[in-house]
Amino acid sequence: MSETEALWQSLSTAWTADRERPLREVVAEPERFEDFSCAFGDLLLDFSKTALSKHSLGLLLDLVRAAGVTARRDAMFAGERINATEGRSVLHVALRDGEDAPLAVDGADVKPPVRETLARLFAFADDVRSGTIAGAKGDRFTDVVNIGIGGSDLGPAMVTGALAPYHDGPRCHFVSNVDGAHIADTLKGLDPATTLFVIASKTFTTVETMCNAATARAFIKDALGEAAVADHFAAVSTALDKVGAFGIRPERTFGFWDWVGGRYSVWSAIGLPVMLAVGPQNFREFLAGAAAMDEHFRTAPPEINLPVLLAAVGLFHRNVCGFPSRAVIPYDQRLARFPAYLQQLDMESNGKSVTLDGKPVARPTGPIVWGEPGTNSQHAFFQLIHQGTDVIPVEFLIAAEGHEPKLLEHHQLLVANCLAQSEALMRGRTLEEAAAQLRAKGLDAAEVARLAPHRVFPGSRPSVTLAYAQLDPFTLGRLIALYEHRVFVEAAVWGINAYDQWGVELGKELATELLPAVMDAKVPPGASASTRGLLTHLKEIGGR
Ligand SMILES: O=P(O)(O)OC[C@H]1O[C@](O)(CO)[C@@H](O)[C@@H]1O
């Protein structure tokens, strides 16, 4: 048996015993918080409210070592082609590494073009923000519409929302869905003369983005004339030839590189809307936060390495306890899109069923990631998290301070709710406790017996909490990089490639095949009876 298999077995044996112990008993151990939390500056990862024992944590860290995570991490940072199925390096870390030390891919240092592109982006952002770059009629740009999807949307949309207190540039809007409702609703309130479009697409072929870009182009052309188009568009892509064909000027075109995965691209030119909204200095802080987490991930021993520990908790819950999903609940309204962002980061990276050498995986890989901000989620789906039949580990995020000093009471309520939820999930409420509460309210024995079971909380429901001083650009950079590296460690332990996404291809191919049928041509012969039936029904009921 391999070393890693032996470790998995030891973990499973340990869990058989550990699972019998209520979490409230585990958490009551005197050193529990000190032993099961880890800080990186003000950023604290508390995983004391999980069933992890010191023994199991040790086994998980041994597993990380035995799976060769360190060597793979070093290979990534060195620019090796660890994305083997696409033959690419994985170097989003190079985008935020402020150091001058060269980093060669195919014999060429990637750092100078990164620096040069960032300088061009910052100059462009400054000029748009100051009004030096203006619309065709000389109007200052008041609104920016980013057109992109997946990594070309979720990153900039999430980060722009998260950094709202730092906005002093044009308003930013994000159009991603090919559903015409998205662009129609966005354009409704906008003046073409003061609107700048950023077409963001790594490949510049993505159907949704190209369709929305064409509509945006018509919006400008119809209002201001064909000649105005060039003044109202910028583009971000790795496919610079295709951008030129769309009619976007070279000086408004910002490139990045095939070694930046779409879901890892917010640090690149894809971050342009963020730069426009919050300015270059804040974007630099954002990059610096991520670079600080990179350095921590690269150098800190596993026992005090935040991404490694967060991955250890993830592996424990997914593979040892067998929990199929994890909820991410930011008690930070401005992180409302963070769960959606993490869905792509985590599920597109680790939703894989074969290992790097094409063999079926030995155990379940990426869990379902989902969530909504607290406190709203409490009033929506927390019922199921507390009393449902599945155990769903929760990851809470909370800042010590908000950005609204005059609304201190709001923040105090927010903190109290966040801590209360993890406490309630851990502690639960026994039948005896529920019955005692009802008796104290004066209910008779029959009523107590009838109602008490409904008021039982099983407890022993695990959670981790990430606590930080304030959601500023630096901290946001650290948080995203923390989750990126967590995904990396989990993938390395599972032996899968976190950097390809073949699973999105089949649906795209079939959509291309089906489009003529939707447009009224012949139904493709390969379409199933079910799809034919749906198509026919939609045609029959449409156009009424
Ligand atoms: O930036 P592009 O090339 O338009 O791709 C958008 C998104 O589509 C995907 O390739 C998945 O379909 C993502 O990985 C990517 O972020």
The ligand as a MOL file (V3000), in Angstrom:
LIG
                    3D

  0  0  0     0  0            999 V3000
M  V30 BEGIN CTAB
M  V30 COUNTS 16 16 0 0 0
M  V30 BEGIN ATOM
M  V30 1 O -12.2480 34.7690 -21.1530 0
M  V30 2 P -12.9350 33.8540 -22.1170 0
M  V30 3 O -11.9810 33.2340 -23.0750 0
M  V30 4 O -14.0550 34.5630 -22.8200 0
M  V30 5 O -13.5340 32.6480 -21.2970 0
M  V30 6 C -14.5020 32.8570 -20.3050 0
M  V30 7 C -14.6640 31.6700 -19.4150 0
M  V30 8 O -15.0310 30.5260 -20.1520 0
M  V30 9 C -14.4090 29.3640 -19.6130 0
M  V30 10 O -13.4360 28.9540 -20.5120 0
M  V30 11 C -15.3960 28.2680 -19.3670 0
M  V30 12 O -16.3130 28.1500 -20.3790 0
M  V30 13 C -13.7820 29.8410 -18.3140 0
M  V30 14 O -12.7360 29.0610 -17.9220 0
M  V30 15 C -13.4250 31.2440 -18.6540 0
M  V30 16 O -13.1810 31.9910 -17.5120 0
M  V30 END ATOM
M  V30 BEGIN BOND
M  V30 1 2 1 2
M  V30 2 1 2 3
M  V30 3 1 2 4
M  V30 4 1 2 5
M  V30 5 1 5 6
M  V30 6 1 6 7
M  V30 7 1 7 8
M  V30 8 1 7 15
M  V30 9 1 8 9
M  V30 10 1 9 10
M  V30 11 1 9 11
M  V30 12 1 9 13
M  V30 13 1 11 12
M  V30 14 1 13 14
M  V30 15 1 13 15
M  V30 16 1 15 16
M  V30 END BOND
M  V30 END CTAB
M  END
